[in-house]
Amino acid sequence: MRRGIKEMDLILQRFAEAHLDVMDDAGLKLYDEMLSENDHDLYQWVTGQVPPPEAYAKLIEDIIADLPKTSA
């Protein structure tokens, strides 16, 4: 999958590889719907710049939780 923002390619690919094979049909449908959203919106949701819509809040939370942790 290629999106408009390279960072979203990396973030979503990592999440997909780790979780899609265990998601139920409802989870997959929601993930597919989220992928239809604008890349800039997705990036702002994942980076915490803007809160995600309620429908995607848990999914975005799961995506964020899957991101590698960096040390300062």
Chimera marker file (.cmm) of the C-alpha trace (Angstrom):
<marker_set name="trace">
<marker id="1" x="0.000" y="0.000" z="0.000" r="1" g="1" b="0" radius="0.5"/>
<marker id="2" x="1.236" y="3.491" z="-0.807" r="1" g="1" b="0" radius="0.5"/>
<marker id="3" x="-0.289" y="6.566" z="0.735" r="1" g="1" b="0" radius="0.5"/>
<marker id="4" x="0.452" y="10.238" z="0.232" r="1" g="1" b="0" radius="0.5"/>
<marker id="5" x="2.672" y="10.590" z="3.298" r="1" g="1" b="0" radius="0.5"/>
<marker id="6" x="5.684" y="8.288" z="3.691" r="1" g="1" b="0" radius="0.5"/>
<marker id="7" x="5.329" y="8.280" z="7.487" r="1" g="1" b="0" radius="0.5"/>
<marker id="8" x="1.793" y="6.941" z="7.180" r="1" g="1" b="0" radius="0.5"/>
<marker id="9" x="3.065" y="4.195" z="4.854" r="1" g="1" b="0" radius="0.5"/>
<marker id="10" x="5.498" y="3.101" z="7.560" r="1" g="1" b="0" radius="0.5"/>
<marker id="11" x="3.057" y="3.435" z="10.463" r="1" g="1" b="0" radius="0.5"/>
<marker id="12" x="0.171" y="1.649" z="8.761" r="1" g="1" b="0" radius="0.5"/>
<marker id="13" x="2.346" y="-1.080" z="7.252" r="1" g="1" b="0" radius="0.5"/>
<marker id="14" x="3.780" y="-1.889" z="10.681" r="1" g="1" b="0" radius="0.5"/>
<marker id="15" x="0.312" y="-1.999" z="12.239" r="1" g="1" b="0" radius="0.5"/>
<marker id="16" x="-1.168" y="-4.050" z="9.385" r="1" g="1" b="0" radius="0.5"/>
<marker id="17" x="1.588" y="-6.646" z="9.507" r="1" g="1" b="0" radius="0.5"/>
<marker id="18" x="1.151" y="-7.051" z="13.255" r="1" g="1" b="0" radius="0.5"/>
<marker id="19" x="-2.644" y="-7.004" z="13.558" r="1" g="1" b="0" radius="0.5"/>
<marker id="20" x="-4.730" y="-7.502" z="10.424" r="1" g="1" b="0" radius="0.5"/>
<marker id="21" x="-4.522" y="-11.281" z="10.458" r="1" g="1" b="0" radius="0.5"/>
<marker id="22" x="-6.183" y="-11.420" z="13.888" r="1" g="1" b="0" radius="0.5"/>
<marker id="23" x="-8.815" y="-8.709" z="13.383" r="1" g="1" b="0" radius="0.5"/>
<marker id="24" x="-12.465" y="-9.715" z="13.100" r="1" g="1" b="0" radius="0.5"/>
<marker id="25" x="-14.669" y="-8.614" z="10.191" r="1" g="1" b="0" radius="0.5"/>
<marker id="26" x="-15.879" y="-5.496" z="12.015" r="1" g="1" b="0" radius="0.5"/>
<marker id="27" x="-12.307" y="-4.464" z="12.817" r="1" g="1" b="0" radius="0.5"/>
<marker id="28" x="-11.206" y="-5.008" z="9.234" r="1" g="1" b="0" radius="0.5"/>
<marker id="29" x="-14.170" y="-3.015" z="7.939" r="1" g="1" b="0" radius="0.5"/>
<marker id="30" x="-13.355" y="-0.133" z="10.275" r="1" g="1" b="0" radius="0.5"/>
<marker id="31" x="-9.676" y="-0.245" z="9.296" r="1" g="1" b="0" radius="0.5"/>
<marker id="32" x="-10.653" y="-0.198" z="5.614" r="1" g="1" b="0" radius="0.5"/>
<marker id="33" x="-12.948" y="2.786" z="6.216" r="1" g="1" b="0" radius="0.5"/>
<marker id="34" x="-10.175" y="4.608" z="8.067" r="1" g="1" b="0" radius="0.5"/>
<marker id="35" x="-7.844" y="4.082" z="5.100" r="1" g="1" b="0" radius="0.5"/>
<marker id="36" x="-10.275" y="6.105" z="2.997" r="1" g="1" b="0" radius="0.5"/>
<marker id="37" x="-9.617" y="9.147" z="5.177" r="1" g="1" b="0" radius="0.5"/>
<marker id="38" x="-7.234" y="11.900" z="4.130" r="1" g="1" b="0" radius="0.5"/>
<marker id="39" x="-3.575" y="11.155" z="4.896" r="1" g="1" b="0" radius="0.5"/>
<marker id="40" x="-3.056" y="14.513" z="6.557" r="1" g="1" b="0" radius="0.5"/>
<marker id="41" x="-5.980" y="13.841" z="8.887" r="1" g="1" b="0" radius="0.5"/>
<marker id="42" x="-4.671" y="10.362" z="9.703" r="1" g="1" b="0" radius="0.5"/>
<marker id="43" x="-1.228" y="11.752" z="10.447" r="1" g="1" b="0" radius="0.5"/>
<marker id="44" x="-2.644" y="14.421" z="12.751" r="1" g="1" b="0" radius="0.5"/>
<marker id="45" x="-4.716" y="11.810" z="14.601" r="1" g="1" b="0" radius="0.5"/>
<marker id="46" x="-1.784" y="9.433" z="15.039" r="1" g="1" b="0" radius="0.5"/>
<marker id="47" x="0.576" y="12.184" z="16.187" r="1" g="1" b="0" radius="0.5"/>
<marker id="48" x="-1.978" y="13.599" z="18.629" r="1" g="1" b="0" radius="0.5"/>
<marker id="49" x="-2.209" y="16.970" z="16.906" r="1" g="1" b="0" radius="0.5"/>
<marker id="50" x="-5.954" y="16.558" z="16.440" r="1" g="1" b="0" radius="0.5"/>
<marker id="51" x="-8.285" y="14.103" z="18.192" r="1" g="1" b="0" radius="0.5"/>
<marker id="52" x="-9.650" y="11.421" z="15.863" r="1" g="1" b="0" radius="0.5"/>
<marker id="53" x="-13.359" y="11.046" z="15.176" r="1" g="1" b="0" radius="0.5"/>
<marker id="54" x="-15.056" y="8.907" z="17.816" r="1" g="1" b="0" radius="0.5"/>
<marker id="55" x="-15.534" y="6.050" z="15.337" r="1" g="1" b="0" radius="0.5"/>
<marker id="56" x="-11.757" y="5.713" z="14.912" r="1" g="1" b="0" radius="0.5"/>
<marker id="57" x="-10.612" y="6.649" z="18.425" r="1" g="1" b="0" radius="0.5"/>
<marker id="58" x="-9.890" y="3.092" z="19.660" r="1" g="1" b="0" radius="0.5"/>
<marker id="59" x="-8.271" y="2.047" z="16.384" r="1" g="1" b="0" radius="0.5"/>
<marker id="60" x="-6.025" y="5.116" z="16.376" r="1" g="1" b="0" radius="0.5"/>
<marker id="61" x="-5.171" y="4.414" z="20.017" r="1" g="1" b="0" radius="0.5"/>
<marker id="62" x="-4.146" y="0.867" z="19.021" r="1" g="1" b="0" radius="0.5"/>
<marker id="63" x="-2.040" y="2.183" z="16.128" r="1" g="1" b="0" radius="0.5"/>
<marker id="64" x="-0.295" y="4.656" z="18.445" r="1" g="1" b="0" radius="0.5"/>
<marker id="65" x="0.339" y="1.919" z="21.009" r="1" g="1" b="0" radius="0.5"/>
<marker id="66" x="2.020" y="-0.150" z="18.298" r="1" g="1" b="0" radius="0.5"/>
<marker id="67" x="4.505" y="2.595" z="17.399" r="1" g="1" b="0" radius="0.5"/>
<marker id="68" x="8.082" y="2.052" z="18.505" r="1" g="1" b="0" radius="0.5"/>
<marker id="69" x="8.959" y="3.969" z="21.630" r="1" g="1" b="0" radius="0.5"/>
<marker id="70" x="11.834" y="6.434" z="21.382" r="1" g="1" b="0" radius="0.5"/>
<marker id="71" x="14.039" y="7.542" z="24.210" r="1" g="1" b="0" radius="0.5"/>
<marker id="72" x="14.833" y="11.197" z="24.730" r="1" g="1" b="0" radius="0.5"/>
<link id1="1" id2="2" r="1" g="1" b="0" radius="0.2"/>
<link id1="2" id2="3" r="1" g="1" b="0" radius="0.2"/>
<link id1="3" id2="4" r="1" g="1" b="0" radius="0.2"/>
<link id1="4" id2="5" r="1" g="1" b="0" radius="0.2"/>
<link id1="5" id2="6" r="1" g="1" b="0" radius="0.2"/>
<link id1="6" id2="7" r="1" g="1" b="0" radius="0.2"/>
<link id1="7" id2="8" r="1" g="1" b="0" radius="0.2"/>
<link id1="8" id2="9" r="1" g="1" b="0" radius="0.2"/>
<link id1="9" id2="10" r="1" g="1" b="0" radius="0.2"/>
<link id1="10" id2="11" r="1" g="1" b="0" radius="0.2"/>
<link id1="11" id2="12" r="1" g="1" b="0" radius="0.2"/>
<link id1="12" id2="13" r="1" g="1" b="0" radius="0.2"/>
<link id1="13" id2="14" r="1" g="1" b="0" radius="0.2"/>
<link id1="14" id2="15" r="1" g="1" b="0" radius="0.2"/>
<link id1="15" id2="16" r="1" g="1" b="0" radius="0.2"/>
<link id1="16" id2="17" r="1" g="1" b="0" radius="0.2"/>
<link id1="17" id2="18" r="1" g="1" b="0" radius="0.2"/>
<link id1="18" id2="19" r="1" g="1" b="0" radius="0.2"/>
<link id1="19" id2="20" r="1" g="1" b="0" radius="0.2"/>
<link id1="20" id2="21" r="1" g="1" b="0" radius="0.2"/>
<link id1="21" id2="22" r="1" g="1" b="0" radius="0.2"/>
<link id1="22" id2="23" r="1" g="1" b="0" radius="0.2"/>
<link id1="23" id2="24" r="1" g="1" b="0" radius="0.2"/>
<link id1="24" id2="25" r="1" g="1" b="0" radius="0.2"/>
<link id1="25" id2="26" r="1" g="1" b="0" radius="0.2"/>
<link id1="26" id2="27" r="1" g="1" b="0" radius="0.2"/>
<link id1="27" id2="28" r="1" g="1" b="0" radius="0.2"/>
<link id1="28" id2="29" r="1" g="1" b="0" radius="0.2"/>
<link id1="29" id2="30" r="1" g="1" b="0" radius="0.2"/>
<link id1="30" id2="31" r="1" g="1" b="0" radius="0.2"/>
<link id1="31" id2="32" r="1" g="1" b="0" radius="0.2"/>
<link id1="32" id2="33" r="1" g="1" b="0" radius="0.2"/>
<link id1="33" id2="34" r="1" g="1" b="0" radius="0.2"/>
<link id1="34" id2="35" r="1" g="1" b="0" radius="0.2"/>
<link id1="35" id2="36" r="1" g="1" b="0" radius="0.2"/>
<link id1="36" id2="37" r="1" g="1" b="0" radius="0.2"/>
<link id1="37" id2="38" r="1" g="1" b="0" radius="0.2"/>
<link id1="38" id2="39" r="1" g="1" b="0" radius="0.2"/>
<link id1="39" id2="40" r="1" g="1" b="0" radius="0.2"/>
<link id1="40" id2="41" r="1" g="1" b="0" radius="0.2"/>
<link id1="41" id2="42" r="1" g="1" b="0" radius="0.2"/>
<link id1="42" id2="43" r="1" g="1" b="0" radius="0.2"/>
<link id1="43" id2="44" r="1" g="1" b="0" radius="0.2"/>
<link id1="44" id2="45" r="1" g="1" b="0" radius="0.2"/>
<link id1="45" id2="46" r="1" g="1" b="0" radius="0.2"/>
<link id1="46" id2="47" r="1" g="1" b="0" radius="0.2"/>
<link id1="47" id2="48" r="1" g="1" b="0" radius="0.2"/>
<link id1="48" id2="49" r="1" g="1" b="0" radius="0.2"/>
<link id1="49" id2="50" r="1" g="1" b="0" radius="0.2"/>
<link id1="50" id2="51" r="1" g="1" b="0" radius="0.2"/>
<link id1="51" id2="52" r="1" g="1" b="0" radius="0.2"/>
<link id1="52" id2="53" r="1" g="1" b="0" radius="0.2"/>
<link id1="53" id2="54" r="1" g="1" b="0" radius="0.2"/>
<link id1="54" id2="55" r="1" g="1" b="0" radius="0.2"/>
<link id1="55" id2="56" r="1" g="1" b="0" radius="0.2"/>
<link id1="56" id2="57" r="1" g="1" b="0" radius="0.2"/>
<link id1="57" id2="58" r="1" g="1" b="0" radius="0.2"/>
<link id1="58" id2="59" r="1" g="1" b="0" radius="0.2"/>
<link id1="59" id2="60" r="1" g="1" b="0" radius="0.2"/>
<link id1="60" id2="61" r="1" g="1" b="0" radius="0.2"/>
<link id1="61" id2="62" r="1" g="1" b="0" radius="0.2"/>
<link id1="62" id2="63" r="1" g="1" b="0" radius="0.2"/>
<link id1="63" id2="64" r="1" g="1" b="0" radius="0.2"/>
<link id1="64" id2="65" r="1" g="1" b="0" radius="0.2"/>
<link id1="65" id2="66" r="1" g="1" b="0" radius="0.2"/>
<link id1="66" id2="67" r="1" g="1" b="0" radius="0.2"/>
<link id1="67" id2="68" r="1" g="1" b="0" radius="0.2"/>
<link id1="68" id2="69" r="1" g="1" b="0" radius="0.2"/>
<link id1="69" id2="70" r="1" g="1" b="0" radius="0.2"/>
<link id1="70" id2="71" r="1" g="1" b="0" radius="0.2"/>
<link id1="71" id2="72" r="1" g="1" b="0" radius="0.2"/>
</marker_set>
